[in-house]
Amino acid sequence: MIEVLIPENFTWAKEYCIDNIFKKRYGLDVTIKKHDKKYYLINISEINKNIKLPDIFFKNESKQWLKKRNKFNIAIKEFVLDDGIQIKGFGNKIYSIFHNIEKTIIKFDKEKKTNFLPVDIFGSLFFMFSSYEEYCSDLRDSHLRFSEKQSCLSKAIYSLPIIDIQIELLWIFCMKSFPNLERKVSNGVMRVTCDVDHPYSQRSLFIKSKNIVKFLFNKREYQKKTNTLKKIIIKENLNNFDTDYAGLKYILNKNKEIGNKVIFYSIPQQTYWRYDTNLSWKDKRTRIILNEISKNGNTIGIHPGYNTFNNLNNFEKTLKFAKKYWPIKKNPPTYIISRQHYLRWDAQITPEILNTLNIDEDSSLGFANFPGFRNGTCFPYFLIDLKNEKITDVTEIPLILMESSVFSKNGMNINDPAEAYQFMNELKMKCFNLGGVFTLLWHNSNFTEDFHHEIYENIIK
Ligand SMILES: [Zn+2]
């Protein structure tokens, strides 16, 4: 059995980190003991070898735990891994946030009884998973979100699942120290999601008539089409000319072809007229869509409106409303999943709200304007409620890629189809190389260019 000795303070937080790595990631039992030393030590009783790691984050923070500040003294470092060590898909370099400053190379010496891994992997995990910097900072964008631009970490850090990579490095050290260990292997998971911000186009009549005209005149078979048009009008199915509805049907059909199940997050009830749709789950038109979605094993999640992320009362009302009007068989599921509209998030309060209302799963944590790894990981983990110093029962599935963050001017502003696809596919491969979860969000209302379809079909495979 693996034993991890930890420096004495912040036991609750350190146990969380160790469980995440050894139990959840490696699938191994572990015992945790305190010792009066200033470092972590990993042993196996029968084997006369151990691994030592520095305690940097918790030691530094003990004097200023959760202290408000907008600047952190962090010196990001890129370590070179010694010859033999390679992280699959990521080569022989790793980024680190908290580490022993004197070292620059990481190496394993099989002759030594104790090998020193100079990266504070446990502290780094806690810092990233708890959104510790966001909690302490009061910098926000116009939607009151913390953005990657306000962070003391670089875009290079957010482009990589740095914690997952460090966990792989620690595994290499474990394997070399304790050769008979075997770990759990996980395969990459594709998780296709859609936020149905606009079930139907609000610009309806003008856009619809434009599309009908386009449909009628851009090809020759006029007569045939007029007949089709008659049928459509007779059936009152003008929805076929609604671009947002068409986007939704397209997502349903394409994923069905491939055999993907899709998660659709939908706003149960308006919380702010400017940014939330006025079609609630009570509305007949929304119910038609939600029922269509729930066929073929797709999942409906709630997409709590604009003013819920920092307001327990509003969130609670939304949840009650959703449960009352739950579209399928009127029975709300026992497992409720959620994603915040506009990805609004306040590390000081949102985890507490989700936990108080017994939300089972959230998938809001990605930056609105920067795709990648906001919390350094592509694996699910339990959200941390820093305010109350506790681990919640809410599973977070990190959001890795939202289409608009690639195409929009505020985001990566990539509009060359080949370049956009390459960028997205690289993100996907970063997750798959580690056996993590690639969570994709593509809005039904955002198939605005022809090449969007082509990219979408390739990326969901
Ligand atoms: Zn939304």
Boltz pocket constraint, residues with backbone or C-beta under 6 A from the ligand:
constraints:
  - pocket:
      binder: B
      contacts: [[A, 195], [A, 197], [A, 303], [A, 340], [A, 341], [A, 342], [A, 343]]
      max_distance: 6.0
